[in-house]
Amino acid sequence: MSICLRRVFRFSAVTLCVGLYGSSVSAAPTLAEDVFPQLKGILAKAVEQSPRMLSQNLDRAAADGDMIQAKAGLYPTLGGFYQMTQTQDRREDQPGTLDSDKVFYNISLTQPVFHWGERFNNARIGDIRRQIADENFKEAYRLLAHEIRLAYLDLVMGKIQLAKVTYSRDLALEALGNAEDRLSKGVMSEGEIFAIRIAADQARLDAENALWNFDRTKRNFATLTGGAVPSDAEIPDDIPQISTAGSEIDAILSSFLREEYPDTAAARVLRNQIAVEELNYKNQRTRLRPKLNLVAGMSQDEQSYTANAGLKYGVRSQFVGLQVNWSIFDGFATKGAIRTSLARKRQAEAKYNQYSATVRSEARQLARAVELAGRQLAISERLLDNAGVFLKFTRDDHIRGNASAAQVNQAQANFNELRLSANSARYNYLMRVSDFIGRIGQTETPYMPSID
């Protein structure tokens, strides 16, 4: 039996064992931070230093201010004016001028008493909009965490790609050196070496492109997280092997589909928007009704008590009572406002109904995507295992003198290619799990500070 046939026979036997072994064991859904614990610290810091989350915090601060303004209508308002003047009055019944100092003031306190629920509705709208800002903050963090996971895995993939093309470049340059030596000895022609030179030039360019892309990925990661540019040593060399979690994904999907109301940030925002439009609609319907306030205060003015208008006296008054404000007709402005508010309310309800219908279908599609990614991952892992076994056999045969260095290099290049493919499959699986878990509101966010 020839050496080649013996190598193929031994490799095939081991390949059969590897293939029968399989590679997928059911486990809990795995996220990138479960594979790379150091990513948890990055996610935690991103909440405080990421430019995107800083902007979201400002939105929440603005919502706090809006909520305070909305609740202000429940409390009394205090105001007034004070005026002090020096006057010169010329009277027809007296010669000369009459100089006098006059003081006018009015200070009043107004407390809304009965506005048909409008003031309470406005306060409730402020609370709901604050809740919407909180939900938007959570959703923004979910999306940011998903992007950070993606960007971190991009770093790992970039490092693997750089190592692969660097090895290929070194092989191409080594082959070029051997070819140039043969050309100088007259063993090889210019026509024969042309393809080798082109391959070496292309390998150099591929390596430079990979390095440029890797550096750009590191800078983008720093911009996204708000941290420093990671060093090469901080970036893992591989995405470790992961276990698929088909049964757990199915259980999560079944639980989600059984929910009467989707429990996602987007669904909660839409429900809150319906509540806001419902309260706005109620307020519009009471615009032309009388509004009752309690009024109390004190004032100083001047008044004439006789038929002689020139005789005026300063009067100080203290008052308390009820005030009714009633807009009886406003040119059908209220009628138009009611129609607008009702349309917005129905629009919000339609958006929620549409979302509720599509999110379940989308959840099924995302779960299916996870399943397909898991199957591809299993195939890629088997191929990588086989390539690793073949590489070991080739190296052993090289030591025994049964395989050339070129065969070892080719086996190594093939292993590098399948290593990149397997890492890409792991990358794809982790991303699809993250998308599925996050999209249906199941992502835990232990790194995010509690929202008050």
C-alpha positions, 0 to 999 in steps of 0.5 A: 500500500502506498504512503499516500493511500495509508495517510488517506486511510488513517485520516478517513478512520479518524474522520469517521470517529469525529463525524459520529461524535457530533458537536451540539449539546443543549445548553442555556442560550449563550450571549457573547458576554458569556463567552468573553467575561471581559465583555461584561465590564465593557457593557457596564462602562458603556452605560455611563460613557457611551456617547449614545447613552449620554444622549439618552440620559439627557432625554430622560432629564428633559422628560423629568422637566416635562413631568414637573411642568405637567404636574404644576397645574395641580398646585396653586399659582401665586403672582401679582404686581407692585407699582409706585409712582409720583404724580402731578395732577392739574385740577380745574377746580383748584389752582396749581398742581397736586403732587402725590405718591401713589402705590398700587399692588395686587397679590393673588393666589389661584388654586384650580378646584374643578377642571373636569379632570384636565389638570389630573390628566395632564399630570398623568400624561407627564408621568407616562411620558417619563415612563416612555423616556425610561423605556426608550432608555432601556431599548437604546441600551439593548440596541447598544449592547447588541452593537457592542457584542457585534463590534467585539466579535468583529474585533476577534474576527478581524484578528483571525482574518489578519492572522490568516492572510499574514500566514498566506502572505508569508507562504506566497513570499516564500514561494516567490523567493524559491521561484526567483532563485530557480529563475536566477539558475535558469530552471524557471522562465519569466512566463512561469514566474509571472503568476507567482509574482502576482500571487505574492503581490496580491497576498501583500495587498490582502495583508495590508487591507486586513491590517487596515480593516482591523485598525479601523474596527478597533477605532470604531469599537472605542467610539461605540463604547466611549472607551480606549482603543483596545490593544491586540493583546486584549483581543482574544485569538478565537471565539471559543466553541459554544453549545447550541440551545435549541430546546431553550430557544423553543421554550422562550418562544413558546412562553412569549407566544402565550403572552396576551400582551407582548412584554417588550420595550417597544410594546410598552412604549406603544401602550403608553402612547395610547394612554397619552392620546386617550387622556389628550382626547378627554381633555379636548372634550372639556375645553368649552366647559366652565372651569372653577378656581379658588382665588384669594389675595390682597390689593391696593388701589384708589377710588372715588366715593363722591360725585367729585371725581377728583376726590380719590382715596387709597383702598386696601382690599383683601379678598377670597372667593371662587372664579369661573372661567368659561370659553363658550364659543371658540370658532369651532377650534375645539371641534377640530381639536377633538377630531385631531385627538381622536384620530391620533388615538386611533392611530396609536391603537392601530400601531400597537395592534400592528406591532402585536401581530408582527412581533409574534411572526418576527419572533418565530422567524428569529427563532428559526434563524437561530436554529439554522445558525446552530445547524451551520455551526455544527457543520463548521465545527465538524469541518474544523475538527477534521481539518485539525486532525488532518493537519496533525497527521500531515505534520506527523507524516512530515516528521516521519518523512512521508509528507513534504513541507509544502503539504504541511503548509497546504494543510495549515492554510486549509486549517486556517481557512476552516478556522475562520469559517468556524469562527464566523459560524460561532459569530453568526450564532451568537448574533442571532441568539442576541437578536432573538433574546433582545427583540422579544424583551428577554435580555437581562441588563444587569450592567444598566443602573436602576431607573428611578 
